[in-house]
């Protein structure tokens, strides 16, 4: 019996690249799929649904409010738009034209990524500070707080901070500095789940808005995300994202979600209208967040370790070195397969390409291909996929002279 992909002539793959969108992200748990299916059977007021989601996200993250977005990138655009426009519908209508408005976000050069175009989509301008001296070998210092402070001017509207385990300067020092100038801090924490503690960490430190992906470690819909933080900013996000084709006089949003008494009118369709998210995705994201925050995924990390140990054992004797990476806390284990390129007569890039072209194709994480290392991410593995993975790895990396 053919599946929905085969009917379209699309092959399925063994995804051990992990949670990247290009390989479909993490497979959703049955509970999430079931909840989305149930959500599809009824109609609902999207304002009421997002308001309920906001309350739940606030409870889980410790933020004042939250919003389900169409991905972490959309969260950054909506967050930037909220910081720039506030609750002023006139300013909302003008975005992304921010001429004459405060529109500059100070960001460390080290924190620039291909995703920060999301800020520019909203009309934000990025003011870089610091140097990549460690990476270039030209020095030992990383971006420092004083460089952020020196860049602040009359057009500065906020601070953009990309969170990783090794980000510098520390977020605490950036928030302390930003408070002096009454500037909000927007944190990009898209890939920082797990661990579960990160759900509350950035808000506890004092961040004004935090963006998470919903389709990575949360295992919700791949096109979903979370933005959490201050209530006034989340209200602005809602006004600029939802379908606002309503009459103001009879529009009655929940006051704890959108304070109607604080605004003079509603925009028609804001800059976030193209980032709309469905009722099914909102329910899916909230279901995944419940599972993740309650620790239901924690036993999976032990199962994933077992799969990776089996792969490493079965590759013993081949011209490679398997190296199991076990994190200290509740995060994904990884398997690094370090190739003996001289013996294999094959680079990491060639090995990855051969694996992709197989039937089924095996897509590994390519972060260390330049070091001739294949990374196996186990989030999508089960018994059957692990056996297929081992077979395909042996086919490509085994003794070519047999």
Protein Blocks (a to p, Z undefined) as FASTA:
>chain_A
ZZfklmnopacdddfkbjafklopaaddfklmmmmmmmmmpccdfklmmmmmmmmmmmmn
opabdcddebjklmmmmmmmmmmnmmafklmmmpccfghiafbdcddfklpcfklmmmmm
nopacddedjdkllnopajbdcdfklmmmmpcfklgbdcddddfkbccdfklmmmmmmmn
opacdddfklmcccfklmmmmmmnopabdcddfklmnopafkbccdeddfklmmmmmmmm
mccbbcfklgccdfklmgfklpgbdcfbdfklmmcccfklmmmmmmmmmmmmnopmmmmm
mmmmmmmmmmmmmmgoiacdddddddfbdcdddddddddfklnopafklmmmmmmmmccd
ddddfklmmnopacddfklgcfklmmmmmmmmmmmmmcfkZZ
